[in-house]
Amino acid sequence: MKNKFYTLLLALALFGACHPAERSSTEVSNIPPEGPYLYVLGIAQDGGYPHAGCEKDCCRDVWTDLYARKTVSSLALIDPISGENWMLDATPDFRDQQQRLKQESGRDLDGIFLTHAHIGHYTGLMHLGREVIGTSEVPVYAMPRMKEYLRTNGPWSQLVSLRNIALQNLQADSTVRLNERLQVTPFLVPHRDEYSETVGYRIDGPQHSAIFIPDIDKWERWDRNIDSLLLTVDYAFLDGTFYQNGEIVGRDMSEIPHPFVSESIARFEKVPIDPDGVIFIHLNHTNPLLRPDSPERQEVLKKGYGLAEEGQRWGL
């Protein structure tokens, strides 16, 4: 990373930090930064955690433990100076995440940036329709194919025709300046693009920068070098869908070619970065990193890498 990750740790300074081998990615202050920051709204893959229809060991106990449940991957961008806030992706858990964001920022949503047209990343838009909130022209930033998909396919097209949302043009590598402190830049990434292209985002603030790539195929399939990109930002919220090959029994995982977390860590260990600025997000229900006491989770934390947790704040 360009700099070591920035987050307020006042509580830890007062009460003592954990031994590095026991460091938890949830060690963040309850005090929001005074300037712009990223706020983690959700961390799970599109189906959430527990996963619909799953009665296996990975989900069985979570059905009865509300505190163990995780919502679908999403970040919020908050500027307490202007009072503005934006969502990165509109998930099936939009209802809870929108309320959490409103409680955090103190005001309604100012816009949504979409990554692509897979169900975990845009279907939360349904809550903006007249059946639920009935919003008025909420800016929704989308790439050309994503924008056309929403405009020409129901029920999303009704959001457009009734002006619940106002589609905003995005172009790859073209920066959107949100205000004098914040800008967002989409970039194309390889993924299953049945209905739209897929993008990640670079977010630049007054002091720090981040990238958000919740979904991507193997790093080797990208025409950009992730190693070089990591050297230009302070934090990287990266696709952590699966920990390792063989995680889904009975299915050819080459059909869902996400970079395994184990592969990413092996690769990034050769890059001169601070590992605590790499935060894995978008975890599938089968991923052992979701289980607090799993050896895999403890190993990742021991190596210094971050795991996204709902409620984390990362100053920009």
Secondary structure, 3 states (H helix, E strand, C coil): CCCCCCCCCHHHHHHCCCCHHHCCCCCCCCCCCCCCEEEEEECECCCCECCCCCCCHHHHHHHHCHHHCECECEEEEEECCCCEEEEECCCCCHHHHHHHHHHHHCCCCCCEECCCCCHHHHHHHHHHCCCCCCCCCEEEEECHHHHHHHHHCCCHHHHHHCCCEEEEECCCCCCEECCCCCEEEEEECCCCCCCCCCEEEEEECCCCEEEEECCCCCHHHCCCCHHHHHCCCCEEEEECCCCCCCCCCCCCHHHCCCCCHHHHHHHHCCCCCCHHHEEEECECCCCHHHCCCCHHHHHHHHCCCEECCCCCEEEC
